[in-house]
């Protein structure tokens, strides 16, 4: 009998931890006065969460799943920066209370 496809296999905890550690190592290079970043292990990779820092008078949350193939890519530091900046752009745009594209 053949083994299950790679996508359905559960990774050992040490492999998941190393994925998260790789993301956190890259994330440690970024600091912003408005945003707080955090990570969580996920079956398919690592969840990156972005929240507004406390004390701004309102809350907003954004999250994205980083898949193992993205994290293990040798270009991860560069692709991560683009992904992070794209996420921050989306995060800010989602905060519009009114814009021409929304139907009221």
Secondary structure, 3 states (H helix, E strand, C coil): CCCCCHHHCCCCHHHHHHHHHHHHHHHCCCCCCCEEEEEEEECCEEEEEEEECCCCCCCCEEEEEEEHHHHHCCCHHHHHHHHHHHHHHHHHHHCCCCCCCCCC
